[in-house]
Amino acid sequence: MRRATFGIVAAIAALGGLVLRQTSRETSREQKEHLFVNEYSRFIEVDGYQVHYRDQGRGEETLVLVHGIGSSLHTWEAWVERLSAHYRIISLDLPGFGLTGPKPGMDYSQRAYSNFMANFLTALGIDSCHMAGNSLGGWITWGFAIHYPEMLEKIILIDAAGYMPQKLNSVVLNMARNPLLSKLSGVAKSRSIVRQTMREIYVDHSKVTNELVEHYYQLTLLKGNSKSFVKCLATNFWENTHLIYRVQAPTLILWGESDRWFGMDMAHRFKEDIPNAQLISYPGVGHVPMEEAPRISAEDALQFLQDKSNQEASKA
């Protein structure tokens, strides 16, 4: 018993030391801009945030891309390359993440994010668009479809949050949701933890390159982002599950069949609960199909968005 207690204390002390080291490494947005800004990057003030976004592509219709937890707009680069010839594409760093970063007292509820998205689009002069979201971004997307249906044409949900998973098969997420460890893990980010996370969401580990790990790692060093990760993760993502049936926009559900975080049972529940939905799944793909299977997922998205029949059916 004494050995076990000593081991726990030693582990917490070691983790506490990691916290101090990682906290000292946190940097400002200005110090990291050169890593994440390109010629398409813009900043706009919305709800007290300086929101980092990119405005690319051409086309009469607009597609808004919403990333997942702990990520940033970079996750959509392959989709932007394929779809920008057909659509004006807006990608953004959500509040709490990327170069947008956190705001003191940030509310990470679905309604708060929906209101932010409405204000963000209004600030850009966009009154109607398509929207695609992955994981947290998918949860924001279907919530936005419920609260602001008049601003949406079609939505794409990619391994979206919204149902209580049967099993949270993630070392990192379980640690972050632990009441004791979450206070430490909020800033206890290291390359090894980032690599572990990437190996959980990717099935093909050969794609978890040092460059990819470094990119995500640098995101965690932006001041306040790792704390936002933990705070956002503590959100009750299934509190509005009973409202999913209210989504009326034509919906495409894209899912990795080997997603360790959100299994195929969740994909089928979205398909059953959303009236005008279709489901496409990808064998051997994990939690981020737009990164792990970018070509086929982008092609499926393009076909869905260009199909006018499902849009007309939803209006009938």
Secondary structure as GFF3:
##gff-version 3
##sequence-region A 1 316
A	DSSP	alpha_helix	2	25	.	.	.	ID=ss1
A	DSSP	alpha_helix	29	36	.	.	.	ID=ss2
A	DSSP	beta_strand	41	46	.	.	.	ID=ss3
A	DSSP	beta_strand	49	57	.	.	.	ID=ss4
A	DSSP	beta_strand	62	66	.	.	.	ID=ss5
A	DSSP	three_ten_helix	73	76	.	.	.	ID=ss6
A	DSSP	alpha_helix	77	83	.	.	.	ID=ss7
A	DSSP	beta_strand	88	92	.	.	.	ID=ss8
A	DSSP	alpha_helix	110	123	.	.	.	ID=ss9
A	DSSP	beta_strand	129	134	.	.	.	ID=ss10
A	DSSP	alpha_helix	136	147	.	.	.	ID=ss11
A	DSSP	three_ten_helix	149	151	.	.	.	ID=ss12
A	DSSP	beta_strand	152	158	.	.	.	ID=ss13
A	DSSP	alpha_helix	171	177	.	.	.	ID=ss14
A	DSSP	alpha_helix	181	185	.	.	.	ID=ss15
A	DSSP	alpha_helix	191	201	.	.	.	ID=ss16
A	DSSP	three_ten_helix	205	207	.	.	.	ID=ss17
A	DSSP	alpha_helix	210	220	.	.	.	ID=ss18
A	DSSP	alpha_helix	225	233	.	.	.	ID=ss19
A	DSSP	three_ten_helix	241	246	.	.	.	ID=ss20
A	DSSP	beta_strand	251	256	.	.	.	ID=ss21
A	DSSP	alpha_helix	264	273	.	.	.	ID=ss22
A	DSSP	beta_strand	277	282	.	.	.	ID=ss23
A	DSSP	alpha_helix	289	292	.	.	.	ID=ss24
A	DSSP	alpha_helix	294	306	.	.	.	ID=ss25
A	DSSP	alpha_helix	308	315	.	.	.	ID=ss26
###
